[in-house]
Amino acid sequence: MFINISNHSLKTWKGKQLEEAQKFGELYEIPFPYIEPEWDSEKLSSLAIEYVEKVRTLLPIPNVCSVIHLVGEPVFVFKLTRLLLAEGYSVVASTTHRRVEVNGDEKTVFFDFIRFRSYE
């Protein structure tokens, strides 16, 4: 099982990234929360606990064939990753090459997926 928790919906994934995710089996999505910049650490900790419960609903028992893809606001990701790892879940992030094309005043950024990297 592959659980995506990011601002990048699985519906938009293509090519190598989608193929690599599918190697884990069924694909599921938990939408990444909107995080207000004013929130304190306590609020983020509470939200991380809520998200552990959402993961448990989909995957009650961690197993070696399943991963949680977690990318987003850094402090929330840190807190949620720590909780998930403590419970035995595997957590990964996408790695990419960033390409920038500049045409006059317009800048276009492309991210080319390379691999999933484990949080350890």
N, C-alpha and C positions, 0 to 999 in steps of 0.2 A: 504494500500500500504506500502511496505517495500522497502526503498532505501538504498542500501549498498554503502558506500563510504569508502573503505579500500583497503589494498594491498592483501586482501584475497578474491578471487573471489567466488561468490556464487556457482560456479561449483564445488568447492572443499569442500563445507559444507556438513556435514552428520549428521545423528542422531538428537539429541535433539536441536542443534543450528538451523538446517534447519527447524525442526518442529515448533520451537518457532517463527521463522521469518515468516513462512507461515500463522501463525495465524493472521497476519496483512493484508493478501490478496496477491495481485500480488507482485512478487519480481522484482525489477529493480536494475541495477548496474550503478554507475558512477565511472569510474576508479579513484583511488587515484592518485594525481599528483606526479611526481618526483620533489622533492624539494632539490635544491642545498644548501649545508651548507653555502655558501657565501651570499645567499640572505639576504637582510635586512628586517626589520619589514614592511616597506612600500610595498615591493614586495609581501610579504605574505598577506598583507591586500588586495591588488589588486586581487590576486589570489582567496582569500576567497570570494570577491564580485562576481567574475566570477562563482564560484561554487554555490553561492546562485541563480544565474540566471539559472544554469543547473538544480537545484532542482525545481525552479519555472516552468521550461518547463515540468517536469514530474508531478508536483503537484502544480498547480497554487494557490490553496487556501489551507492553512493548515487545517487539520481536526483531530479529536480525534482518528480516526481509523488508522492513518498513522504515521510512524516513519522514521527517518533517522538514520541509523547505521553509526557512524563516529568514525574511529579508525586510528591513524597514527601519523605523525610527530607532537609533542605536541603543538608547537606554532601555526601552521596552524590550528590544530583541535580546539584550544582555540578560535582563531579569527573567524573561520567559525561557531562554536557552538554559540558564542555570537550573531552573525548576524542572524542565523536561529531562535534562541530562541526569539530574539527581534521581529521577524516577526510572531511568534506564532507556529512555527514548533516544534514537539517533536523530541528530539535527544537522542539516546542511544549509549552505548558502551557495548561490550561483557565483561563478567567477566569469568575468568577461574581459574582452579587449575593448577599450573605448577608442572610437575613431571620431575625429572631428573634421568636418568639411566646412571651410569658410568661403563664402561667396559675397564679397563686399561687406556690408554690415550684418549679413545674415549668417548665423552659425547653426549647423545641423550636427547633432551628436548621434552616433550609432553605437550600440553595444552588441558585440558578437560573443555569444555564449561559448565558453570553453569547457567547463566541467562543473560538477558539484563538489564543494569542499566541506569536509566534516568539521563541526565544532568539536573540540576535544578538551 
